[in-house]
């Protein structure tokens, strides 16, 4: 076991959960959109400035992506564009929804697929494009309004994979799917939610998460079971109670990394990380360096690290044969980026040790180059 782990998720303590668990005991309602689910959706909606009808919880974000894609692209055929620079769940969700993922590259500055990249890709694809699924990289904000305009311009529906994006998720006509996995910045153990300003889309997603039932026992569409339980809602509500304090801790750790590595012109964090937005991971780009070599040297010092998205979806065995365009930025990011230790109660001294070891690694590289 590493002396400094890559992550240490912290869920609400038992005493914080107890009042919500007691409500479950009193209600004897354990699932099927019970009162705690209603309370969680209302609190999420209030935070986002929308009506509760604009938020729907799901069992997990992968299921949410699948259901949202089915809801907006029903009756369409063709491929669904996704960035190869993403977690593999994006591709799994597209496949589960009945579409073939088509892999495209990302913008070098934002690490995200942009509307401009999508438009250019669509113009070069033979055949139909059924949908687009951009990804908010590691929780970074994404321009929802720009994707709303993209759909108006092209007629192609969009679903945004904002799995790690709870801290700064935006709201538009385009559905955004957020994860509440235990590793995320707001965790419920498992779960997720979908948000958009179109309640009709949320009705379709809710229907598809509940065997096709909505207001009756008639299965109106082909669907499956992707409901979030009351127990996970209890954890989510307790996590929301602690969110302000937790986000301050994440901010402090992010700022400490930024301050200690400010002198490094070869280390780049995502734009706005720790100042404008927070995620549950900290990914640095080591410009011109091999992140696998850095990971091995960190491990030698007892420090864990993680290539959170591996080498891109196109390098995953299950998706190696997917259609794709050239992926030079994805290849560069796979080569140069690495997740470093980052968690809610990470000690300042541990941040300092990680940064000191990174500085030693850099000096060793300079000596070898000389």
Buried (B, 14 or more C-beta within 10 A) or exposed (E): EEEBBBBEEBBBEEEBBEEBBEBBEEEEBEBEBBBBBEBBBEBBBEBBEBEBBBBBBBBBBBBBBBBBBBBBBBEBEBBBBBBBBBBBBBBBBBBBBBBBBBBBBBBEEBBBBBBEBBBEBBEEBEEEBBBBBBBBBBBBBBBBEBBBBBBEEBEBBBBBBBBBBBBBBBBBBBBBBBBBBBBBBBBBBBBBBBBBBBBEBBBBBBBBBBBBBBEEEEEBBEBBEBBBBBBBBBBBBBBBBBBEEBBEBBBBBBBBBBEBBEEBEBBBBBEEBBEEBBBBBBBBBBEEBEBBEBBEBBEEBEBBBBBBBEBBBBBBEEBEEBEBBEBEBBBBBBBBBBBBBBBBEBEEEBBEBBBEBBBEBBEEBEEEEE
